């Protein structure tokens, strides 16, 4: 307690020198900083200068008496504890002084111990008051820190270039930043407080946000990004996540909106470019292919074996390029949404029977069995472009043939699953490791291992299949085990099912 911050200053005011200096000695010894004054007016000056915490004040002094000094001290600072020093005869005066606001009194003459006890009691009160004040200050500081932190985060969210919107557990918007209002073409004065569908013009996204807000997607990983376009040419990508509380309970949803219009334009330009180049290449390549076929036919007996082999390889390569171009053109048509422009009512059992018949010679060439298992009852019809359906199942069955060893088994099982027709293409071929399964629907992705390396392909078949299934409102899933085989399941919504 000797350091300057915590040390307590005491002023001893007494006209009797012995008491003044005696008290000074005793109090200094126990760690106080002591000032002395022999008269009332001097005492008031010292109070002004050093702001003592305690004043030991003799009531009976010549000149300004103790009561008057007490009154001045109380006016200067009510926090100063005044201990009055009185003679036996003036106990009543001491009581009066207490009534005037003195903190305690000590009768004269006193023993050093008596002085120590009275002063220590006052010092204890001062320390407690200081501690209480410190705590109070700390509390205020923490609260104001919190306030600053809150307003800092709010300012950051308000200034973010991406749109941010937060809902509560019932789908009501509780926060929306200016960028979000701008991206969604909302009135800049529109505040939070309404349901999500009043802000987001896309029904699927509103539904998704309601589901997330109500805690249906607590696993962060399983929420796909959602892209949508506004009436203007603006395309937005929304990423939604649940907001979880401390006990992992769902408190609402947070959405982040990004403008992807430029990306969409670039994507379209790229597709147009690919489509154009493919289109330009198709005719000359077909011509080369046909001419190679003619040359090979003409030279079949006359040319040396070596030339024949080279020409046949060239013909195979051009065939590969023609299929690649065909796939690229199909993909760009799907991306433009024009593949299913001639929807008809189709009986899937007839269509699958034809495809399986057509491909069975290919399976037979590898000694594979290819069987179609239709349900006993006839299937409801499907509204679709027949070319799209042929492409979906033709690709899946061809893949099953290509990626299954000689003598393998391929099955096409058809049944109903609720309102959907379910077609499973099952093979007991090479199969794929788990890590490939969500990538094989990406363009140009091919699994390259010792068994598949030499199988020619473009890596575009499954993206085409996925694009077509999506455009028909269906779902495609894959299960596969390396060395055991793969199952591709397609669900397509049936008419009047
Ligand atoms: P492509 O067959 O022209 O390579 P796809 O897009 O049709 O392209 O298929 C992508 C990849 O997925 C293939 O390269 C192959 O590795 C894998 N794959 C597709 N179907 C099967 C299957 N039935 N069994 C094993 N792997 C398959």
Boltz pocket constraint, residues with backbone or C-beta under 6 A from the ligand:
constraints:
  - pocket:
      binder: B
      contacts: [[A, 395], [A, 396], [A, 399], [A, 400], [A, 403], [A, 404], [A, 427], [A, 429], [A, 430], [A, 431], [A, 432], [A, 440], [A, 442], [A, 445], [A, 446], [A, 447], [A, 448], [A, 452], [A, 456], [A, 457], [A, 458], [A, 459], [A, 460], [A, 461], [A, 462], [A, 463], [A, 485], [A, 486]]
      max_distance: 6.0
